[in-house]
Amino acid sequence: GRFDGTACYEHADPRQGEHPHWGTYIFNLGRNEVKNFLIANAMYWLKEFHCDGLRVDAVASMLYLDYGKGPGQWVPNKDGGNINYDTLEFLKHLNSIMGRLTPHAILIAEESTSFPSITRPPEQGGLGFHYKWNMGWMNDFLSYIQHEPIHRKYHHNQLTFSMVYAYSENFIQVFSHDEVVHGKGSMLGKMPGDNWQKFANLRLTYAFQYAHPGKKLNFMGNDFGQFREWNEKRSLDWHLISWDSHGKLLQMMKVLNHLYKENAPFWEIDHYYTGFEWIWCDDADNSIVSFVRKDDHGNQILCVFNFTPVVRNDYRLGAPTRGKWKEIFNTDSDMFGGSNVGNFGEVWTQDIPWQNRECSLNIKLPPLAAVYFRLER
């Protein structure tokens, strides 16, 4: 900032060139020199250091001229509005150059508003990002999971609302560094209940994240249940993985990663409605949701989530397809630190109509747990 004593990279007018909340300057994206500097910087990281992509922080603060500012503290655009046209053109230009010079790289937006078409190509009127962090889902889910299970039925819509807008952008379901700093505590620390329930809730959280449409991002330390919130001045508490509960959580994450990678229904058509179908999303009284993930080849995975510590011994569920459904993942397995309640490896459909379907499944649902079933053909 003020490299030679003048506003080289930022606006000279503080109403345009300063962030009052953060105490930082704002790039003047209307200047070709500044745009070239930033794009050259991006290309340097992508080409010389072979980075897989770039995540752009606080995109909303770039898009809106009045971001974090009150009346008289900002300058409207030429049409009298609050959209920064220079930012729109810069982001489209960055995307087009990345696509040409570094086609392997992805561009990710951390954008917290409902600004449209963040992840649409510029030729379709979008900004050209490949993905957008799903801040709405993250906030809703973390708010939901922090409630005691007995109260969750009153907040059931926080589990299901994300599907209303799930296909408006190419989303990443994210538990990032922002959720484990500045007094927010660690992911494990957010979970209610005793120690066993905290780990069960966390296993359930990650299973729901992985099954939900959208790509995935977890911050370091989330995978083994670090107690403390993250501190950039010290290393992670790696010694915890020698403790039984933390080591078993890490083992579950390994299994979940492999399971996700090996089963196309979780990711093949993530950003289109044909890859997802609710089985039943209205069982608020029991705090249970269920849905099916699908790929383009007829493969299906049924995902059922029990957000209470109550075992459901005869829970009937409408089945999308007749046949044998193999239990391929259960967060309540004793190898992950659970109580080992399950379905003995498989369940068969019964010709009992249920939940607007011709046949159904009678399953056992473990406490505070997720179970995945794969259709065997």
C-alpha positions in Angstrom: 0.0 0.0 0.0 1.1 3.5 -0.9 4.2 1.9 -2.4 5.7 5.2 -3.7 3.8 7.4 -1.4 0.8 7.6 -3.8 -2.2 5.3 -4.4 -0.5 3.0 -7.0 -2.6 -0.2 -6.4 -5.5 1.2 -4.5 -8.0 4.0 -5.0 -6.9 7.4 -3.8 -10.4 8.2 -2.5 -10.7 6.4 0.9 -14.4 5.8 0.1 -13.3 3.5 -2.7 -9.9 2.4 -1.5 -10.2 1.4 2.1 -11.9 -1.4 4.1 -13.1 0.3 7.3 -13.7 -3.1 9.0 -10.4 -4.7 8.2 -8.0 -1.7 8.1 -6.8 -2.7 4.6 -6.7 -1.1 1.1 -8.9 -2.1 -1.8 -7.4 -2.8 -5.2 -8.3 -0.4 -8.0 -9.4 -3.0 -10.5 -10.2 -0.3 -13.1 -6.5 0.1 -13.8 -4.9 -2.2 -16.3 -1.6 -2.1 -14.4 -3.3 -3.5 -11.3 -5.2 -6.2 -13.2 -2.0 -7.3 -14.9 -0.2 -7.4 -11.6 -2.9 -9.6 -10.0 -3.3 -11.9 -13.0 0.5 -12.4 -13.3 0.6 -13.2 -9.6 -2.1 -15.8 -10.1 -0.3 -17.4 -13.1 2.9 -17.5 -11.1 1.4 -19.6 -8.4 -0.4 -21.9 -10.8 2.4 -22.4 -13.4 5.6 -22.2 -11.3 4.4 -23.8 -8.1 1.8 -26.1 -9.8 -1.0 -25.2 -7.4 -4.2 -27.0 -8.1 -6.2 -23.8 -7.9 -7.0 -20.6 -6.2 -9.6 -19.7 -3.6 -10.6 -16.1 -3.6 -11.4 -14.7 -0.2 -14.3 -12.4 0.6 -15.6 -12.1 -2.9 -18.7 -10.2 -1.6 -16.4 -7.4 -0.4 -15.1 -7.1 -4.0 -18.5 -7.2 -5.7 -20.4 -4.6 -3.5 -19.1 -1.0 -3.4 -21.0 -0.5 -0.1 -19.7 -3.6 1.6 -19.2 -2.9 5.3 -19.8 0.8 4.8 -22.5 3.2 5.8 -24.2 6.1 4.0 -21.7 8.6 2.6 -18.8 6.1 3.0 -19.0 4.7 -0.5 -19.2 5.9 -4.2 -22.0 4.5 -6.4 -21.2 3.1 -9.8 -22.1 5.0 -13.0 -25.7 3.7 -12.8 -26.1 4.8 -9.2 -25.9 1.2 -7.9 -23.7 -0.7 -5.5 -22.2 -3.3 -7.9 -18.5 -2.9 -8.7 -18.4 -3.3 -12.5 -14.6 -3.3 -12.5 -14.6 -6.4 -10.3 -17.0 -8.2 -12.6 -14.8 -7.6 -15.6 -11.6 -8.5 -13.7 -13.0 -11.8 -12.5 -14.2 -12.8 -15.9 -10.9 -11.8 -17.4 -9.0 -13.8 -14.8 -11.1 -16.9 -15.5 -10.6 -16.7 -19.2 -6.8 -16.4 -18.9 -6.7 -19.3 -16.4 -8.8 -21.4 -18.7 -6.3 -20.7 -21.6 -2.9 -20.8 -19.7 -3.7 -23.1 -16.8 -6.6 -25.3 -17.8 -5.9 -27.8 -14.9 -6.5 -25.1 -12.3 -9.8 -24.4 -10.5 -11.0 -21.1 -9.2 -13.1 -21.1 -6.0 -15.1 -18.2 -4.5 -15.7 -17.6 -0.9 -18.9 -15.5 -1.4 -21.4 -15.1 1.4 -24.3 -13.5 -0.4 -26.8 -14.6 -3.1 -25.1 -12.7 -5.9 -26.2 -14.7 -9.0 -24.2 -16.9 -11.4 -20.9 -16.9 -9.4 -20.1 -20.3 -11.0 -21.5 -19.8 -14.5 -19.1 -19.2 -17.4 -18.7 -15.6 -18.5 -20.3 -16.4 -21.9 -23.4 -17.3 -20.0 -23.4 -14.1 -18.0 -21.5 -15.6 -15.0 -18.3 -14.6 -13.2 -16.5 -17.8 -14.2 -15.6 -19.4 -10.9 -15.6 -23.2 -11.0 -17.0 -23.5 -7.4 -18.5 -21.5 -4.6 -18.2 -22.3 -0.9 -21.7 -23.2 0.5 -21.7 -20.8 3.4 -25.5 -21.1 3.8 -25.4 -24.8 4.3 -22.4 -24.6 6.6 -24.1 -22.0 8.9 -27.5 -23.8 8.9 -25.9 -27.2 9.6 -23.6 -26.1 12.4 -26.5 -24.2 14.0 -28.6 -27.4 13.9 -26.0 -29.8 15.2 -25.1 -27.6 18.2 -28.7 -28.0 19.5 -29.3 -30.8 22.1 -30.9 -33.7 20.2 -34.2 -33.3 22.1 -34.5 -29.8 20.6 -33.5 -30.6 17.0 -37.0 -31.4 15.9 -37.8 -27.7 16.2 -35.0 -26.8 13.8 -35.5 -29.6 11.2 -35.7 -27.1 8.3 -32.0 -26.2 8.9 -31.2 -29.8 7.7 -33.3 -29.6 4.5 -33.3 -26.0 3.3 -30.0 -26.3 1.5 -31.7 -28.4 -1.2 -33.9 -25.5 -2.2 -30.9 -23.7 -3.8 -28.4 -26.6 -4.1 -28.3 -26.4 -7.9 -28.1 -22.6 -8.3 -24.3 -22.8 -8.1 -21.5 -25.4 -8.2 -21.1 -25.6 -4.4 -18.5 -27.0 -2.1 -19.7 -28.1 1.3 -17.2 -26.6 3.6 -15.9 -26.8 7.2 -13.0 -24.4 6.8 -10.4 -22.6 9.0 -13.0 -19.9 9.6 -15.1 -22.3 11.7 -12.3 -23.2 14.1 -10.8 -19.8 15.0 -11.6 -16.6 16.9 -13.3 -18.3 19.8 -15.6 -20.5 17.7 -13.9 -23.6 19.1 -13.0 -26.8 17.2 -15.5 -29.0 15.3 -15.5 -31.5 18.2 -16.0 -28.6 20.7 -19.2 -27.5 18.9 -20.8 -30.9 19.4 -23.3 -31.3 22.4 -23.4 -34.1 24.9 -20.9 -36.2 26.8 -17.6 -37.3 25.2 -19.2 -40.3 23.5 -22.0 -38.2 22.1 -19.6 -35.5 20.9 -17.7 -38.0 18.8 -20.9 -39.7 17.5 -22.3 -36.3 16.5 -19.1 -35.4 14.7 -19.0 -38.8 12.8 -22.7 -38.1 11.9 -21.7 -34.5 10.8 -19.0 -35.7 8.4 -21.2 -38.5 7.0 -23.9 -36.0 6.2 -21.4 -33.6 4.6 -20.1 -36.4 2.3 -23.5 -37.6 1.2 -25.0 -34.1 0.6 -24.7 -32.9 -3.0 -21.6 -30.7 -3.6 -17.8 -31.1 -3.3 -16.2 -31.4 0.1 -13.6 -29.4 2.1 -12.4 -30.1 5.7 -9.8 -28.1 7.5 -6.8 -29.8 9.1 -7.5 -31.1 12.6 -11.2 -31.7 11.7 -10.3 -35.3 10.6 -9.1 -36.5 14.0 -11.3 -34.4 16.3 -8.8 -31.8 17.7 -10.1 -30.5 21.0 -8.6 -27.0 20.8 -9.5 -24.5 18.1 -6.8 -23.9 15.5 -3.8 -21.7 16.3 -1.4 -20.7 13.5 1.4 -20.3 16.0 1.5 -24.0 17.0 1.2 -27.4 15.3 -1.8 -29.6 15.4 -2.3 -31.9 18.4 -1.1 -35.0 16.5 -0.6 -36.9 19.7 -4.4 -37.2 20.0 -4.5 -39.9 17.3 -3.0 -42.3 19.7 -6.1 -41.9 21.9 -8.8 -44.4 21.1 -11.7 -42.1 20.2 -9.6 -39.7 18.1 -7.7 -42.5 16.3 -11.0 -44.3 15.4 -12.5 -41.0 14.1 -9.4 -40.7 11.8 -9.9 -44.3 10.7 -13.5 -43.5 9.8 -12.4 -40.5 7.7 -10.0 -42.7 5.8 -12.8 -45.2 5.1 -15.2 -42.4 4.2 -12.7 -40.9 1.7 -12.2 -44.2 0.0 -15.9 -45.0 -0.1 -16.6 -41.6 -1.6 -14.0 -42.0 -4.3 -15.1 -45.5 -5.2 -18.8 -44.8 -5.5 -19.8 -42.5 -8.4 -23.3 -41.7 -7.1 -21.7 -39.4 -4.5 -20.1 -37.2 -7.1 -20.8 -38.0 -10.8 -23.8 -35.7 -11.2 -23.3 -33.6 -8.1 -24.6 -30.3 -9.6 -27.8 -31.5 -11.2 -31.1 -32.6 -9.7 -31.1 -36.1 -11.2 -28.2 -37.1 -8.8 -30.4 -36.6 -5.7 -33.8 -37.7 -4.5 -35.4 -37.3 -1.1 -36.9 -40.4 0.4 -38.4 -38.7 3.4 -37.4 -35.3 4.7 -40.4 -34.6 7.0 -39.7 -36.8 10.0 -38.9 -33.9 12.3 -40.3 -35.6 15.4 -37.6 -38.3 15.1 -35.0 -36.0 13.6 -34.4 -38.4 10.8 -33.8 -37.6 7.1 -33.1 -40.0 4.2 -32.3 -39.6 0.5 -30.8 -41.4 -2.4 -27.7 -40.4 -4.4 -27.5 -41.6 -8.0 -25.1 -41.8 -10.9 -25.7 -42.0 -14.7 -25.5 -45.8 -14.8 -28.4 -46.7 -12.5 -26.3 -47.1 -9.3 -27.9 -45.9 -6.1 -26.9 -45.3 -2.6 -29.5 -44.8 0.1 -28.3 -42.5 3.0 -30.2 -42.4 6.3 -29.4 -40.1 9.2 -30.6 -40.3 12.8 -29.9 -37.1 14.7 -31.1 -38.4 18.1 -29.4 -40.8 20.6 -32.3 -43.2 20.3 -32.0 -46.6 18.5 -34.8 -47.0 16.0 -35.3 -50.8 15.9 -38.0 -51.1 13.2 -37.8 -47.9 11.1 -39.7 -48.3 7.9 -38.5 -46.4 4.9 -39.9 -46.2 1.3 -37.5 -47.9 -1.1 -36.7 -46.3 -4.5 -36.0 -49.7 -6.1 -36.8 -53.3 -5.3 -34.0 -55.6 -4.3 -31.1 -56.1 -1.9 -29.6 -53.1 -0.3 -26.1 -53.7 1.2 -25.0 -51.8 4.2 -21.7 -50.3 3.1 -21.1 -47.7 5.8 -22.2 -47.2 9.4 -20.8 -44.4 11.6 -21.9 -46.4 14.6 -19.4 -49.3 13.8 -17.2 -50.2 16.8 -14.2 -49.7 14.6 -15.1 -46.0 14.5 -15.9 -45.8 18.2 -19.6 -46.5 18.0 -22.0 -48.9 19.7 -22.1 -51.4 16.7 -25.9 -51.2 16.1 -26.6 -52.2 12.4 -28.4 -54.3 9.9 -26.1 -57.4 9.7 -24.7 -56.2 6.3 -27.9 -56.0 4.2 -31.7 -55.5 4.0 -34.2 -56.6 1.4 -37.2 -54.7 0.2 -40.7 -55.8 1.3 -43.8 -55.3 -0.8 -45.3 -52.9 1.7 -46.2 -49.5 0.1 -44.7 -46.7 2.2 -44.0 -43.0 1.7 -45.5 -42.9 -1.8 -43.5 -45.9 -2.9 -44.5 -49.4 -4.0 -42.1 -51.2 -1.6 -40.2 -50.4 1.6 -37.3 -51.4 3.9 -37.4 -52.2 7.6 -34.1 -51.1 9.0 -32.4 -50.6 12.3 -31.1 -47.1 12.8 -28.2 -46.6 15.3 -28.1 -43.7 17.7 -26.6 -40.4 16.5 -25.5 -42.1 13.3 -25.5 -42.3 9.5 -26.0 -45.5 7.5 -25.4 -45.9 3.8 -27.0 -48.7 1.7 -26.0 -49.6 -1.8 -28.4 -51.2 -4.3 -27.0 -54.6 -5.3 -27.9 -55.5 -8.9 
